[in-house]
Amino acid sequence: QAQRVMFLLMDFLTESDQTTATEVVMFLRELIANYTDMRMPILQRLAECIGDVSQSRVLRGCLWLFGEYCEDQALIESVIQSVLTSLRPLPLVLDDGSQKEKKETGPGDKKKEKKAPKITTKTVVLADGTYGTQNVYEGDEGEEEEETSEEKGKADVKKTAFRTLLLGGDFLLSAMVGVSLTKLCLKLKNLPVALRNEVLLVIVNILKLVKNHVCGGEKCDSAVRLSQCIRAFAVLGKSQLPPAQLAAAQLTQSDWSGSQGRAQLAKVLELASQNAEWALGQEEEVQEKSVSPDECIVFRQLRERKGGAGPAGGMDDDEDYNAARGATIAQAAADGALFAERLAKVQQMTGLADPVYVEAFLQVHSFDLMLELLVVNRTNETLQNVLVELSTQGDLKIVDRPSAVTLSAGQQMTLHASIKVASTETGIIFGYVTFEKKSAADKECSVLNELHVDILDYIERSWINELAFRTMWSEFEWENKVNINTSITEVGTFLEHIMRNTNMSIVGRSYKKTGEKNQKKGKLTAEDVQEMLRDAVGIKKLIDTSSFVAVNLYAKSIFGEDALANISIEKLPDGKLTGSCRIRSRTQGIALSLGDRITIVQRGVQVSKE
């Protein structure tokens, strides 16, 4: 049953959709690595269809599996013959444009002009959020022309996707062909001379194509790799080489004959399984709540609260129990902490020496901003028609404006203004205050300081899986790139600092502490970030063992806007951190605002010792 399903999936290897074909070859790679009894049928089937595969990435995956897992002598020879058949006729030579032009413009030619096979190179988004390139071969379809059997066969050979990609300058595929064929020949005990010469011809031919390519050359990575393959063949044929080249060839042979590739693949699959288990927790985000139909509804905001003398009348059972435990003291401490937090957000709008002193406290209520203004008369005279005029910059709209008041000498009064927010964007509130004195004929004016709206008040921590992240990353058009310039020297500390100050969480499973309610609405704390990093085993290993780390982050605004971020951090030998942070969103405002936020907070960490 499993083999039948497996062979059905292998039919999708020849699909023109790269995503589908790539997922199939990754699945086959995992099957071959974990189930030894299924290696032979899978590799035999891959050898049969290798000539029909049209995607470069899929071809590279198949060739790597051939070179790493083919052990049977008959299977190795069959695979080599299949690869060579898909590359014939040899040698690989680029089409001569002059001869083709003569054939097309020759007298008496009534055939329709043929369209050349098209190789499209496009930019794709990799699993870690970075960019990559892929070559897609699109053959001609629907052409019905009368040709002789010899010409038709020759044309069919030229249209082989494998051969066309190599002639088009796919360097990664060229190197993979050389390495895989060399590995297979090293494993074959009784290698026929004719087969060895043909394989060597193919590798030398591909090396020449790479060197003659516009983007290639002798120092190209693929050219160096193919040169290693040729040296290995020289040692295999017992040719005389200088001592240095002989040592290099022997080192290459020992490296390719070992099982280092399988060991690395086992580590990759282990990390993938851990991340998959970590991503399963996303379903825990939905919480079901059930309320009995006859349960009383209590509106806490409408109840009278009498301050600190003791429990208020009419408390429900929970409050009565908390009061009996002495929770009133804890509540008072919480109120004190809330007042301290509120006091820290108060901003001075005018100077103490101005006739009218103004302080502002901005409070966010979902889609509304409540601006509370404390206006104090600092003079010894009565001020009439004290009016605070406000204006906004960004996607803010003032709904209720403060009314004009009269202040006696030393009097203070609290005014309120309501502001509507339409999107997640860093807004600015500015204005001036006017007043009249009895001794002055004209109005006097004082300019207010600017009040910046913090974007973090609109960002809620949220979670998303990797597939949805990659899909949105490819769809979103607004991108803001911020270069990393910080005094922090540890990768984990910097990542934790950014996550805590942007309220963004790692792409994967949802994180919630047991016993706490409304976790999603709160802000990320240092404990939350550390817990996320501990759960993300792959990222934690990268931070501990590697000098380069790439992490995908996600958050969501209260308006339903998605914010994606990819942070690529590299630790230099001198201990400094470098890299970039790329932010993507569907709208421009949140991308620019998050970029400004990261630019401000990345400079350093305020370490508080308790």
Secondary structure, DSSP 4 states (H G I P E B T S, - for coil): -HHHHHHHHHGGGG-S-HHHHHHHHHHHHHHHHH-GGGHHHHHHHHHHHGGG--BHHHHHHHHHHHHHH---HHHHHHHHHHHHHHHPSSS--PPPHHHHHHHHHSTT--SPPPPPPEEEEEEEE-TTS-EEEEEEEE---S------HHHHHHHHHHT-HHHHHHHTT-HHHHHHHHHHHHHHHHH-SS--HHHHHHHHHHHHHHHHHHHHSTT--TTSHHHHHHHHHHHHHHHHTT----HHHHHHHHHHHHHHHSSHHHHHHHHHHHHHHHHHHHHGGGGGG-------TTPPP--GGGS----SSSPPTT--HHHHHHHHTTHHHHHHHHHHHHHHHHHHT-EE-S-TTSSEEEEEEEEEETTEEEEEEEEEE-SSS-EEEEEEEEEEESSEEEEEPPPPEEE-TT-EEEEEEEEEE-SS---EEEEEEEEEETT-SS-EEEEPPPEEPPGGGTEEE----HHHHHHHHHH--EEEEEE---S---HHHHHHHHHHHHT-EESSS----TT-S-TTTS---HHHHHHHHHH-HHHHHHHHH-SEEEEEEEEEETTS-EEEEEEEEEE-TTS-EEEEEEEEESSHHHHHHHHHHHHHHTT-------
